[in-house]
Amino acid sequence: MLKNAMEEIVQGIVTVLMSGSDYQIFCKCQQCQEDIIALSLNTLPAHYVTSEKGRTAVFERMNSKENLEWINKRVIQSIYTVGKYPHRS
C-alpha cells in the first residue's frame, strides 16, 4: 500500500465543504471537485504512507486545529480558483 494520506484528508474536506451551504453557488460536478482536490494537493506537502499504522500517524499529526485551518485555507482558495476558472466541457 503506497498512499498519499494528504490526498485522503483533502478529499474528505472537499466533500464536506462542497456539500455545505457556504459553497452552494459553486459547481459540484466530478471534474470541478477533482480540479479542486488537485489544485489543493499541489499547494500542500505530500504525506506518503505504506501501512495503516503510517496512515493513522499522519491523520493524528494533521488533526490539530492549526493544521486543519491551514489545510482548509488552501482548499477554500482552490474552490474559489476553480469556481472562477472552471475546466468543464
PDB file of N, CA, C and O in Angstrom:
ATOM      1  N   MET A   1       0.855  -1.183   0.000  1.00  0.00           N
ATOM      2  CA  MET A   1       0.000   0.000   0.000  1.00  0.00           C
ATOM      3  C   MET A   1       0.896   1.239   0.000  1.00  0.00           C
ATOM      4  O   MET A   1       1.629   1.478   0.960  1.00  0.00           O
ATOM      5  N   LEU A   2       0.837   2.010  -1.053  1.00  0.00           N
ATOM      6  CA  LEU A   2       1.520   3.291  -1.126  1.00  0.00           C
ATOM      7  C   LEU A   2       0.453   4.336  -1.377  1.00  0.00           C
ATOM      8  O   LEU A   2      -0.193   4.333  -2.425  1.00  0.00           O
ATOM      9  N   LYS A   3       0.269   5.225  -0.427  1.00  0.00           N
ATOM     10  CA  LYS A   3      -0.835   6.187  -0.495  1.00  0.00           C
ATOM     11  C   LYS A   3      -0.403   7.517   0.067  1.00  0.00           C
ATOM     12  O   LYS A   3       0.326   7.582   1.057  1.00  0.00           O
ATOM     13  N   ASN A   4      -0.861   8.587  -0.575  1.00  0.00           N
ATOM     14  CA  ASN A   4      -0.652   9.931  -0.065  1.00  0.00           C
ATOM     15  C   ASN A   4      -1.800  10.230   0.904  1.00  0.00           C
ATOM     16  O   ASN A   4      -2.927  10.482   0.476  1.00  0.00           O
ATOM     17  N   ALA A   5      -1.518  10.201   2.183  1.00  0.00           N
ATOM     18  CA  ALA A   5      -2.560  10.411   3.191  1.00  0.00           C
ATOM     19  C   ALA A   5      -3.166  11.803   3.075  1.00  0.00           C
ATOM     20  O   ALA A   5      -4.338  11.996   3.401  1.00  0.00           O
ATOM     21  N   MET A   6      -2.380  12.778   2.614  1.00  0.00           N
ATOM     22  CA  MET A   6      -2.908  14.135   2.455  1.00  0.00           C
ATOM     23  C   MET A   6      -4.031  14.147   1.422  1.00  0.00           C
ATOM     24  O   MET A   6      -4.980  14.920   1.550  1.00  0.00           O
ATOM     25  N   GLU A   7      -3.932  13.302   0.406  1.00  0.00           N
ATOM     26  CA  GLU A   7      -4.982  13.219  -0.606  1.00  0.00           C
ATOM     27  C   GLU A   7      -6.309  12.800   0.031  1.00  0.00           C
ATOM     28  O   GLU A   7      -7.357  13.366  -0.278  1.00  0.00           O
ATOM     29  N   GLU A   8      -6.258  11.833   0.898  1.00  0.00           N
ATOM     30  CA  GLU A   8      -7.473  11.368   1.582  1.00  0.00           C
ATOM     31  C   GLU A   8      -8.055  12.474   2.463  1.00  0.00           C
ATOM     32  O   GLU A   8      -9.271  12.662   2.508  1.00  0.00           O
ATOM     33  N   ILE A   9      -7.192  13.199   3.156  1.00  0.00           N
ATOM     34  CA  ILE A   9      -7.646  14.298   4.014  1.00  0.00           C
ATOM     35  C   ILE A   9      -8.320  15.378   3.169  1.00  0.00           C
ATOM     36  O   ILE A   9      -9.407  15.846   3.506  1.00  0.00           O
ATOM     37  N   VAL A  10      -7.672  15.772   2.071  1.00  0.00           N
ATOM     38  CA  VAL A  10      -8.206  16.825   1.208  1.00  0.00           C
ATOM     39  C   VAL A  10      -9.519  16.384   0.571  1.00  0.00           C
ATOM     40  O   VAL A  10     -10.460  17.174   0.498  1.00  0.00           O
ATOM     41  N   GLN A  11      -9.599  15.138   0.108  1.00  0.00           N
ATOM     42  CA  GLN A  11     -10.849  14.647  -0.473  1.00  0.00           C
ATOM     43  C   GLN A  11     -11.997  14.757   0.525  1.00  0.00           C
ATOM     44  O   GLN A  11     -13.102  15.161   0.161  1.00  0.00           O
ATOM     45  N   GLY A  12     -11.741  14.402   1.769  1.00  0.00           N
ATOM     46  CA  GLY A  12     -12.773  14.500   2.800  1.00  0.00           C
ATOM     47  C   GLY A  12     -13.206  15.929   3.043  1.00  0.00           C
ATOM     48  O   GLY A  12     -14.398  16.209   3.172  1.00  0.00           O
ATOM     49  N   ILE A  13     -12.249  16.829   3.105  1.00  0.00           N
ATOM     50  CA  ILE A  13     -12.567  18.244   3.341  1.00  0.00           C
ATOM     51  C   ILE A  13     -13.352  18.815   2.172  1.00  0.00           C
ATOM     52  O   ILE A  13     -14.324  19.542   2.381  1.00  0.00           O
ATOM     53  N   VAL A  14     -12.948  18.500   0.942  1.00  0.00           N
ATOM     54  CA  VAL A  14     -13.670  18.988  -0.237  1.00  0.00           C
ATOM     55  C   VAL A  14     -15.101  18.468  -0.233  1.00  0.00           C
ATOM     56  O   VAL A  14     -16.030  19.224  -0.516  1.00  0.00           O
ATOM     57  N   THR A  15     -15.291  17.210   0.077  1.00  0.00           N
ATOM     58  CA  THR A  15     -16.633  16.625   0.123  1.00  0.00           C
ATOM     59  C   THR A  15     -17.507  17.347   1.142  1.00  0.00           C
ATOM     60  O   THR A  15     -18.657  17.682   0.856  1.00  0.00           O
ATOM     61  N   VAL A  16     -16.962  17.583   2.326  1.00  0.00           N
ATOM     62  CA  VAL A  16     -17.728  18.262   3.382  1.00  0.00           C
ATOM     63  C   VAL A  16     -18.041  19.703   2.983  1.00  0.00           C
ATOM     64  O   VAL A  16     -19.186  20.143   3.089  1.00  0.00           O
ATOM     65  N   LEU A  17     -17.035  20.431   2.528  1.00  0.00           N
ATOM     66  CA  LEU A  17     -17.248  21.839   2.187  1.00  0.00           C
ATOM     67  C   LEU A  17     -18.227  22.002   1.029  1.00  0.00           C
ATOM     68  O   LEU A  17     -19.100  22.870   1.072  1.00  0.00           O
ATOM     69  N   MET A  18     -18.088  21.177  -0.002  1.00  0.00           N
ATOM     70  CA  MET A  18     -18.952  21.317  -1.176  1.00  0.00           C
ATOM     71  C   MET A  18     -20.394  20.891  -0.902  1.00  0.00           C
ATOM     72  O   MET A  18     -21.300  21.274  -1.641  1.00  0.00           O
ATOM     73  N   SER A  19     -20.611  20.114   0.135  1.00  0.00           N
ATOM     74  CA  SER A  19     -21.989  19.726   0.467  1.00  0.00           C
ATOM     75  C   SER A  19     -22.637  20.708   1.436  1.00  0.00           C
ATOM     76  O   SER A  19     -23.833  20.612   1.712  1.00  0.00           O
ATOM     77  N   GLY A  20     -21.860  21.643   1.949  1.00  0.00           N
ATOM     78  CA  GLY A  20     -22.380  22.634   2.888  1.00  0.00           C
ATOM     79  C   GLY A  20     -23.031  23.814   2.182  1.00  0.00           C
ATOM     80  O   GLY A  20     -22.912  23.965   0.967  1.00  0.00           O
ATOM     81  N   SER A  21     -23.708  24.634   2.941  1.00  0.00           N
ATOM     82  CA  SER A  21     -24.440  25.769   2.379  1.00  0.00           C
ATOM     83  C   SER A  21     -23.536  26.926   1.968  1.00  0.00           C
ATOM     84  O   SER A  21     -23.955  27.770   1.175  1.00  0.00           O
ATOM     85  N   ASP A  22     -22.315  26.992   2.481  1.00  0.00           N
ATOM     86  CA  ASP A  22     -21.425  28.107   2.162  1.00  0.00           C
ATOM     87  C   ASP A  22     -20.951  28.104   0.712  1.00  0.00           C
ATOM     88  O   ASP A  22     -20.540  29.144   0.197  1.00  0.00           O
ATOM     89  N   TYR A  23     -21.001  26.956   0.048  1.00  0.00           N
ATOM     90  CA  TYR A  23     -20.449  26.844  -1.302  1.00  0.00           C
ATOM     91  C   TYR A  23     -21.492  26.377  -2.316  1.00  0.00           C
ATOM     92  O   TYR A  23     -21.156  25.697  -3.285  1.00  0.00           O
ATOM     93  N   GLN A  24     -22.759  26.742  -2.095  1.00  0.00           N
ATOM     94  CA  GLN A  24     -23.843  26.324  -2.983  1.00  0.00           C
ATOM     95  C   GLN A  24     -23.717  26.910  -4.378  1.00  0.00           C
ATOM     96  O   GLN A  24     -24.195  26.306  -5.339  1.00  0.00           O
ATOM     97  N   ILE A  25     -23.082  28.073  -4.517  1.00  0.00           N
ATOM     98  CA  ILE A  25     -23.002  28.721  -5.825  1.00  0.00           C
ATOM     99  C   ILE A  25     -21.937  28.097  -6.724  1.00  0.00           C
ATOM    100  O   ILE A  25     -21.878  28.408  -7.913  1.00  0.00           O
ATOM    101  N   PHE A  26     -21.100  27.227  -6.175  1.00  0.00           N
ATOM    102  CA  PHE A  26     -20.023  26.618  -6.952  1.00  0.00           C
ATOM    103  C   PHE A  26     -20.483  25.314  -7.587  1.00  0.00           C
ATOM    104  O   PHE A  26     -21.312  24.591  -7.034  1.00  0.00           O
ATOM    105  N   CYS A  27     -19.929  25.032  -8.757  1.00  0.00           N
ATOM    106  CA  CYS A  27     -20.236  23.779  -9.457  1.00  0.00           C
ATOM    107  C   CYS A  27     -19.734  22.601  -8.618  1.00  0.00           C
ATOM    108  O   CYS A  27     -18.636  22.644  -8.062  1.00  0.00           O
ATOM    109  N   LYS A  28     -20.536  21.572  -8.538  1.00  0.00           N
ATOM    110  CA  LYS A  28     -20.191  20.394  -7.749  1.00  0.00           C
ATOM    111  C   LYS A  28     -19.977  19.165  -8.621  1.00  0.00           C
ATOM    112  O   LYS A  28     -19.991  18.039  -8.125  1.00  0.00           O
ATOM    113  N   CYS A  29     -19.777  19.380  -9.924  1.00  0.00           N
ATOM    114  CA  CYS A  29     -19.570  18.238 -10.819  1.00  0.00           C
ATOM    115  C   CYS A  29     -18.261  17.532 -10.447  1.00  0.00           C
ATOM    116  O   CYS A  29     -17.409  18.099  -9.762  1.00  0.00           O
ATOM    117  N   GLN A  30     -18.120  16.305 -10.903  1.00  0.00           N
ATOM    118  CA  GLN A  30     -16.955  15.475 -10.588  1.00  0.00           C
ATOM    119  C   GLN A  30     -15.664  16.145 -11.053  1.00  0.00           C
ATOM    120  O   GLN A  30     -14.668  16.139 -10.330  1.00  0.00           O
ATOM    121  N   GLN A  31     -15.675  16.724 -12.261  1.00  0.00           N
ATOM    122  CA  GLN A  31     -14.476  17.358 -12.805  1.00  0.00           C
ATOM    123  C   GLN A  31     -14.037  18.539 -11.938  1.00  0.00           C
ATOM    124  O   GLN A  31     -12.850  18.671 -11.637  1.00  0.00           O
ATOM    125  N   CYS A  32     -14.967  19.390 -11.536  1.00  0.00           N
ATOM    126  CA  CYS A  32     -14.614  20.547 -10.700  1.00  0.00           C
ATOM    127  C   CYS A  32     -14.097  20.089  -9.337  1.00  0.00           C
ATOM    128  O   CYS A  32     -13.136  20.659  -8.821  1.00  0.00           O
ATOM    129  N   GLN A  33     -14.717  19.075  -8.752  1.00  0.00           N
ATOM    130  CA  GLN A  33     -14.233  18.580  -7.464  1.00  0.00           C
ATOM    131  C   GLN A  33     -12.834  17.988  -7.589  1.00  0.00           C
ATOM    132  O   GLN A  33     -11.998  18.185  -6.707  1.00  0.00           O
ATOM    133  N   GLU A  34     -12.571  17.268  -8.671  1.00  0.00           N
ATOM    134  CA  GLU A  34     -11.231  16.724  -8.877  1.00  0.00           C
ATOM    135  C   GLU A  34     -10.216  17.836  -9.112  1.00  0.00           C
ATOM    136  O   GLU A  34      -9.079  17.750  -8.649  1.00  0.00           O
ATOM    137  N   ASP A  35     -10.629  18.892  -9.839  1.00  0.00           N
ATOM    138  CA  ASP A  35      -9.741  20.040 -10.045  1.00  0.00           C
ATOM    139  C   ASP A  35      -9.417  20.719  -8.713  1.00  0.00           C
ATOM    140  O   ASP A  35      -8.276  21.119  -8.483  1.00  0.00           O
ATOM    141  N   ILE A  36     -10.411  20.850  -7.839  1.00  0.00           N
ATOM    142  CA  ILE A  36     -10.199  21.456  -6.518  1.00  0.00           C
ATOM    143  C   ILE A  36      -9.222  20.614  -5.710  1.00  0.00           C
ATOM    144  O   ILE A  36      -8.312  21.148  -5.076  1.00  0.00           O
ATOM    145  N   ILE A  37      -9.409  19.311  -5.732  1.00  0.00           N
ATOM    146  CA  ILE A  37      -8.519  18.407  -4.989  1.00  0.00           C
ATOM    147  C   ILE A  37      -7.096  18.505  -5.535  1.00  0.00           C
ATOM    148  O   ILE A  37      -6.142  18.627  -4.767  1.00  0.00           O
ATOM    149  N   ALA A  38      -6.952  18.451  -6.860  1.00  0.00           N
ATOM    150  CA  ALA A  38      -5.612  18.503  -7.471  1.00  0.00           C
ATOM    151  C   ALA A  38      -4.928  19.826  -7.163  1.00  0.00           C
ATOM    152  O   ALA A  38      -3.755  19.840  -6.789  1.00  0.00           O
ATOM    153  N   LEU A  39      -5.635  20.929  -7.310  1.00  0.00           N
ATOM    154  CA  LEU A  39      -5.048  22.241  -7.038  1.00  0.00           C
ATOM    155  C   LEU A  39      -4.650  22.356  -5.573  1.00  0.00           C
ATOM    156  O   LEU A  39      -3.587  22.889  -5.255  1.00  0.00           O
ATOM    157  N   SER A  40      -5.493  21.862  -4.688  1.00  0.00           N
ATOM    158  CA  SER A  40      -5.181  21.887  -3.251  1.00  0.00           C
ATOM    159  C   SER A  40      -3.933  21.068  -2.955  1.00  0.00           C
ATOM    160  O   SER A  40      -3.044  21.516  -2.230  1.00  0.00           O
ATOM    161  N   LEU A  41      -3.870  19.861  -3.523  1.00  0.00           N
ATOM    162  CA  LEU A  41      -2.729  18.983  -3.264  1.00  0.00           C
ATOM    163  C   LEU A  41      -1.429  19.568  -3.806  1.00  0.00           C
ATOM    164  O   LEU A  41      -0.357  19.296  -3.267  1.00  0.00           O
ATOM    165  N   ASN A  42      -1.515  20.367  -4.867  1.00  0.00           N
ATOM    166  CA  ASN A  42      -0.314  21.000  -5.405  1.00  0.00           C
ATOM    167  C   ASN A  42       0.227  22.098  -4.493  1.00  0.00           C
ATOM    168  O   ASN A  42       1.363  22.540  -4.662  1.00  0.00           O
ATOM    169  N   THR A  43      -0.577  22.539  -3.533  1.00  0.00           N
ATOM    170  CA  THR A  43      -0.125  23.574  -2.600  1.00  0.00           C
ATOM    171  C   THR A  43       0.190  23.016  -1.219  1.00  0.00           C
ATOM    172  O   THR A  43       0.599  23.757  -0.326  1.00  0.00           O
ATOM    173  N   LEU A  44       0.003  21.719  -1.043  1.00  0.00           N
ATOM    174  CA  LEU A  44       0.221  21.073   0.256  1.00  0.00           C
ATOM    175  C   LEU A  44       1.320  20.012   0.138  1.00  0.00           C
ATOM    176  O   LEU A  44       1.519  19.446  -0.937  1.00  0.00           O
ATOM    177  N   PRO A  45       2.026  19.743   1.228  1.00  0.00           N
ATOM    178  CA  PRO A  45       3.054  18.694   1.167  1.00  0.00           C
ATOM    179  C   PRO A  45       2.407  17.304   1.117  1.00  0.00           C
ATOM    180  O   PRO A  45       1.368  17.053   1.728  1.00  0.00           O
ATOM    181  N   ALA A  46       3.051  16.427   0.378  1.00  0.00           N
ATOM    182  CA  ALA A  46       2.587  15.033   0.322  1.00  0.00           C
ATOM    183  C   ALA A  46       3.007  14.322   1.601  1.00  0.00           C
ATOM    184  O   ALA A  46       4.052  14.619   2.179  1.00  0.00           O
ATOM    185  N   HIS A  47       2.182  13.387   2.028  1.00  0.00           N
ATOM    186  CA  HIS A  47       2.487  12.555   3.198  1.00  0.00           C
ATOM    187  C   HIS A  47       2.221  11.107   2.803  1.00  0.00           C
ATOM    188  O   HIS A  47       1.169  10.547   3.108  1.00  0.00           O
ATOM    189  N   TYR A  48       3.203  10.509   2.112  1.00  0.00           N
ATOM    190  CA  TYR A  48       3.047   9.132   1.653  1.00  0.00           C
ATOM    191  C   TYR A  48       3.253   8.154   2.797  1.00  0.00           C
ATOM    192  O   TYR A  48       4.135   8.317   3.640  1.00  0.00           O
ATOM    193  N   VAL A  49       2.411   7.136   2.794  1.00  0.00           N
ATOM    194  CA  VAL A  49       2.494   6.086   3.809  1.00  0.00           C
ATOM    195  C   VAL A  49       2.457   4.727   3.110  1.00  0.00           C
ATOM    196  O   VAL A  49       2.003   4.600   1.973  1.00  0.00           O
ATOM    197  N   THR A  50       2.946   3.729   3.822  1.00  0.00           N
ATOM    198  CA  THR A  50       2.952   2.378   3.260  1.00  0.00           C
ATOM    199  C   THR A  50       2.179   1.384   4.111  1.00  0.00           C
ATOM    200  O   THR A  50       2.150   0.188   3.823  1.00  0.00           O
ATOM    201  N   SER A  51       1.548   1.902   5.175  1.00  0.00           N
ATOM    202  CA  SER A  51       0.794   0.997   6.043  1.00  0.00           C
ATOM    203  C   SER A  51      -0.346   1.763   6.711  1.00  0.00           C
ATOM    204  O   SER A  51      -0.386   2.993   6.709  1.00  0.00           O
ATOM    205  N   GLU A  52      -1.254   1.001   7.271  1.00  0.00           N
ATOM    206  CA  GLU A  52      -2.360   1.603   8.015  1.00  0.00           C
ATOM    207  C   GLU A  52      -1.835   2.338   9.245  1.00  0.00           C
ATOM    208  O   GLU A  52      -2.378   3.373   9.631  1.00  0.00           O
ATOM    209  N   LYS A  53      -0.796   1.814   9.851  1.00  0.00           N
ATOM    210  CA  LYS A  53      -0.185   2.463  11.015  1.00  0.00           C
ATOM    211  C   LYS A  53       0.374   3.836  10.623  1.00  0.00           C
ATOM    212  O   LYS A  53       0.203   4.809  11.357  1.00  0.00           O
ATOM    213  N   GLY A  54       1.033   3.913   9.480  1.00  0.00           N
ATOM    214  CA  GLY A  54       1.552   5.188   8.990  1.00  0.00           C
ATOM    215  C   GLY A  54       0.437   6.163   8.672  1.00  0.00           C
ATOM    216  O   GLY A  54       0.548   7.354   8.964  1.00  0.00           O
ATOM    217  N   ARG A  55      -0.648   5.664   8.069  1.00  0.00           N
ATOM    218  CA  ARG A  55      -1.810   6.500   7.758  1.00  0.00           C
ATOM    219  C   ARG A  55      -2.389   7.086   9.034  1.00  0.00           C
ATOM    220  O   ARG A  55      -2.693   8.277   9.093  1.00  0.00           O
ATOM    221  N   THR A  56      -2.541   6.261  10.043  1.00  0.00           N
ATOM    222  CA  THR A  56      -3.087   6.719  11.324  1.00  0.00           C
ATOM    223  C   THR A  56      -2.192   7.782  11.944  1.00  0.00           C
ATOM    224  O   THR A  56      -2.683   8.769  12.491  1.00  0.00           O
ATOM    225  N   ALA A  57      -0.880   7.583  11.861  1.00  0.00           N
ATOM    226  CA  ALA A  57       0.064   8.562  12.428  1.00  0.00           C
ATOM    227  C   ALA A  57      -0.059   9.913  11.725  1.00  0.00           C
ATOM    228  O   ALA A  57      -0.035  10.952  12.384  1.00  0.00           O
ATOM    229  N   VAL A  58      -0.190   9.913  10.400  1.00  0.00           N
ATOM    230  CA  VAL A  58      -0.345  11.166   9.654  1.00  0.00           C
ATOM    231  C   VAL A  58      -1.654  11.837  10.043  1.00  0.00           C
ATOM    232  O   VAL A  58      -1.684  13.046  10.272  1.00  0.00           O
ATOM    233  N   PHE A  59      -2.734  11.067  10.120  1.00  0.00           N
ATOM    234  CA  PHE A  59      -4.031  11.638  10.492  1.00  0.00           C
ATOM    235  C   PHE A  59      -3.974  12.242  11.893  1.00  0.00           C
ATOM    236  O   PHE A  59      -4.562  13.298  12.128  1.00  0.00           O
ATOM    237  N   GLU A  60      -3.290  11.607  12.809  1.00  0.00           N
ATOM    238  CA  GLU A  60      -3.172  12.154  14.164  1.00  0.00           C
ATOM    239  C   GLU A  60      -2.375  13.456  14.157  1.00  0.00           C
ATOM    240  O   GLU A  60      -2.735  14.404  14.855  1.00  0.00           O
ATOM    241  N   ARG A  61      -1.295  13.510  13.373  1.00  0.00           N
ATOM    242  CA  ARG A  61      -0.498  14.743  13.276  1.00  0.00           C
ATOM    243  C   ARG A  61      -1.277  15.872  12.632  1.00  0.00           C
ATOM    244  O   ARG A  61      -1.187  17.019  13.069  1.00  0.00           O
ATOM    245  N   MET A  62      -2.037  15.558  11.604  1.00  0.00           N
ATOM    246  CA  MET A  62      -2.774  16.584  10.859  1.00  0.00           C
ATOM    247  C   MET A  62      -4.042  17.025  11.572  1.00  0.00           C
ATOM    248  O   MET A  62      -4.630  18.041  11.203  1.00  0.00           O
ATOM    249  N   ASN A  63      -4.468  16.293  12.570  1.00  0.00           N
ATOM    250  CA  ASN A  63      -5.738  16.571  13.242  1.00  0.00           C
ATOM    251  C   ASN A  63      -5.596  17.575  14.386  1.00  0.00           C
ATOM    252  O   ASN A  63      -6.209  17.409  15.441  1.00  0.00           O
ATOM    253  N   SER A  64      -4.796  18.604  14.177  1.00  0.00           N
ATOM    254  CA  SER A  64      -4.733  19.695  15.150  1.00  0.00           C
ATOM    255  C   SER A  64      -5.480  20.890  14.562  1.00  0.00           C
ATOM    256  O   SER A  64      -5.653  20.982  13.347  1.00  0.00           O
ATOM    257  N   LYS A  65      -5.911  21.784  15.409  1.00  0.00           N
ATOM    258  CA  LYS A  65      -6.651  22.956  14.948  1.00  0.00           C
ATOM    259  C   LYS A  65      -5.840  23.741  13.925  1.00  0.00           C
ATOM    260  O   LYS A  65      -6.370  24.153  12.893  1.00  0.00           O
ATOM    261  N   GLU A  66      -4.562  23.947  14.205  1.00  0.00           N
ATOM    262  CA  GLU A  66      -3.704  24.727  13.320  1.00  0.00           C
ATOM    263  C   GLU A  66      -3.549  24.059  11.953  1.00  0.00           C
ATOM    264  O   GLU A  66      -3.670  24.716  10.919  1.00  0.00           O
ATOM    265  N   ASN A  67      -3.283  22.760  11.953  1.00  0.00           N
ATOM    266  CA  ASN A  67      -3.107  22.050  10.686  1.00  0.00           C
ATOM    267  C   ASN A  67      -4.391  22.016   9.872  1.00  0.00           C
ATOM    268  O   ASN A  67      -4.356  22.205   8.656  1.00  0.00           O
ATOM    269  N   LEU A  68      -5.519  21.779  10.521  1.00  0.00           N
ATOM    270  CA  LEU A  68      -6.786  21.736   9.802  1.00  0.00           C
ATOM    271  C   LEU A  68      -7.139  23.106   9.223  1.00  0.00           C
ATOM    272  O   LEU A  68      -7.653  23.189   8.107  1.00  0.00           O
ATOM    273  N   GLU A  69      -6.871  24.172   9.964  1.00  0.00           N
ATOM    274  CA  GLU A  69      -7.109  25.515   9.439  1.00  0.00           C
ATOM    275  C   GLU A  69      -6.218  25.781   8.228  1.00  0.00           C
ATOM    276  O   GLU A  69      -6.666  26.361   7.238  1.00  0.00           O
ATOM    277  N   TRP A  70      -4.965  25.357   8.308  1.00  0.00           N
ATOM    278  CA  TRP A  70      -4.000  25.546   7.229  1.00  0.00           C
ATOM    279  C   TRP A  70      -4.449  24.792   5.975  1.00  0.00           C
ATOM    280  O   TRP A  70      -4.394  25.335   4.871  1.00  0.00           O
ATOM    281  N   ILE A  71      -4.891  23.546   6.144  1.00  0.00           N
ATOM    282  CA  ILE A  71      -5.368  22.751   5.007  1.00  0.00           C
ATOM    283  C   ILE A  71      -6.666  23.347   4.455  1.00  0.00           C
ATOM    284  O   ILE A  71      -6.811  23.496   3.242  1.00  0.00           O
ATOM    285  N   ASN A  72      -7.603  23.686   5.333  1.00  0.00           N
ATOM    286  CA  ASN A  72      -8.877  24.272   4.901  1.00  0.00           C
ATOM    287  C   ASN A  72      -8.657  25.536   4.090  1.00  0.00           C
ATOM    288  O   ASN A  72      -9.336  25.755   3.087  1.00  0.00           O
ATOM    289  N   LYS A  73      -7.718  26.371   4.510  1.00  0.00           N
ATOM    290  CA  LYS A  73      -7.444  27.624   3.807  1.00  0.00           C
ATOM    291  C   LYS A  73      -7.037  27.344   2.365  1.00  0.00           C
ATOM    292  O   LYS A  73      -7.506  28.017   1.448  1.00  0.00           O
ATOM    293  N   ARG A  74      -6.177  26.366   2.159  1.00  0.00           N
ATOM    294  CA  ARG A  74      -5.737  26.024   0.811  1.00  0.00           C
ATOM    295  C   ARG A  74      -6.869  25.410  -0.016  1.00  0.00           C
ATOM    296  O   ARG A  74      -6.977  25.676  -1.213  1.00  0.00           O
ATOM    297  N   VAL A  75      -7.697  24.603   0.608  1.00  0.00           N
ATOM    298  CA  VAL A  75      -8.836  24.018  -0.103  1.00  0.00           C
ATOM    299  C   VAL A  75      -9.819  25.119  -0.505  1.00  0.00           C
ATOM    300  O   VAL A  75     -10.314  25.124  -1.632  1.00  0.00           O
ATOM    301  N   ILE A  76     -10.100  26.037   0.393  1.00  0.00           N
ATOM    302  CA  ILE A  76     -11.034  27.132   0.094  1.00  0.00           C
ATOM    303  C   ILE A  76     -10.487  28.007  -1.028  1.00  0.00           C
ATOM    304  O   ILE A  76     -11.242  28.418  -1.910  1.00  0.00           O
ATOM    305  N   GLN A  77      -9.189  28.300  -1.010  1.00  0.00           N
ATOM    306  CA  GLN A  77      -8.578  29.060  -2.113  1.00  0.00           C
ATOM    307  C   GLN A  77      -8.762  28.314  -3.433  1.00  0.00           C
ATOM    308  O   GLN A  77      -9.035  28.931  -4.463  1.00  0.00           O
ATOM    309  N   SER A  78      -8.615  27.005  -3.404  1.00  0.00           N
ATOM    310  CA  SER A  78      -8.776  26.192  -4.612  1.00  0.00           C
ATOM    311  C   SER A  78     -10.221  26.192  -5.089  1.00  0.00           C
ATOM    312  O   SER A  78     -10.467  26.229  -6.294  1.00  0.00           O
ATOM    313  N   ILE A  79     -11.174  26.153  -4.178  1.00  0.00           N
ATOM    314  CA  ILE A  79     -12.600  26.210  -4.554  1.00  0.00           C
ATOM    315  C   ILE A  79     -12.876  27.493  -5.316  1.00  0.00           C
ATOM    316  O   ILE A  79     -13.525  27.467  -6.362  1.00  0.00           O
ATOM    317  N   TYR A  80     -12.390  28.611  -4.807  1.00  0.00           N
ATOM    318  CA  TYR A  80     -12.621  29.893  -5.467  1.00  0.00           C
ATOM    319  C   TYR A  80     -11.890  29.975  -6.802  1.00  0.00           C
ATOM    320  O   TYR A  80     -12.432  30.529  -7.757  1.00  0.00           O
ATOM    321  N   THR A  81     -10.690  29.445  -6.894  1.00  0.00           N
ATOM    322  CA  THR A  81      -9.942  29.466  -8.150  1.00  0.00           C
ATOM    323  C   THR A  81     -10.638  28.635  -9.210  1.00  0.00           C
ATOM    324  O   THR A  81     -10.819  29.097 -10.336  1.00  0.00           O
ATOM    325  N   VAL A  82     -11.032  27.415  -8.869  1.00  0.00           N
ATOM    326  CA  VAL A  82     -11.728  26.556  -9.828  1.00  0.00           C
ATOM    327  C   VAL A  82     -13.088  27.155 -10.186  1.00  0.00           C
ATOM    328  O   VAL A  82     -13.527  27.059 -11.332  1.00  0.00           O
ATOM    329  N   GLY A  83     -13.750  27.769  -9.216  1.00  0.00           N
ATOM    330  CA  GLY A  83     -15.024  28.422  -9.488  1.00  0.00           C
ATOM    331  C   GLY A  83     -14.884  29.570 -10.485  1.00  0.00           C
ATOM    332  O   GLY A  83     -15.778  29.820 -11.293  1.00  0.00           O
ATOM    333  N   LYS A  84     -13.760  30.255 -10.414  1.00  0.00           N
ATOM    334  CA  LYS A  84     -13.513  31.389 -11.315  1.00  0.00           C
ATOM    335  C   LYS A  84     -13.052  30.921 -12.692  1.00  0.00           C
ATOM    336  O   LYS A  84     -13.369  31.545 -13.705  1.00  0.00           O
ATOM    337  N   TYR A  85     -12.299  29.815 -12.724  1.00  0.00           N
ATOM    338  CA  TYR A  85     -11.744  29.293 -13.976  1.00  0.00           C
ATOM    339  C   TYR A  85     -12.080  27.803 -14.141  1.00  0.00           C
ATOM    340  O   TYR A  85     -11.169  26.975 -14.156  1.00  0.00           O
ATOM    341  N   PRO A  86     -13.353  27.449 -14.265  1.00  0.00           N
ATOM    342  CA  PRO A  86     -13.699  26.012 -14.386  1.00  0.00           C
ATOM    343  C   PRO A  86     -13.184  25.441 -15.704  1.00  0.00           C
ATOM    344  O   PRO A  86     -13.099  26.154 -16.704  1.00  0.00           O
ATOM    345  N   HIS A  87     -12.845  24.161 -15.703  1.00  0.00           N
ATOM    346  CA  HIS A  87     -12.348  23.481 -16.893  1.00  0.00           C
ATOM    347  C   HIS A  87     -13.370  22.497 -17.448  1.00  0.00           C
ATOM    348  O   HIS A  87     -13.011  21.558 -18.160  1.00  0.00           O
ATOM    349  N   ARG A  88     -14.609  22.706 -17.131  1.00  0.00           N
ATOM    350  CA  ARG A  88     -15.648  21.793 -17.633  1.00  0.00           C
ATOM    351  C   ARG A  88     -15.779  21.927 -19.132  1.00  0.00           C
ATOM    352  O   ARG A  88     -15.440  22.961 -19.709  1.00  0.00           O
ATOM    353  N   SER A  89     -16.281  20.856 -19.770  1.00  0.00           N
ATOM    354  CA  SER A  89     -16.545  20.916 -21.217  1.00  0.00           C
ATOM    355  C   SER A  89     -17.905  21.508 -21.455  1.00  0.00           C
ATOM    356  O   SER A  89     -18.325  21.649 -22.604  1.00  0.00           O
TER     357      SER A  89
END
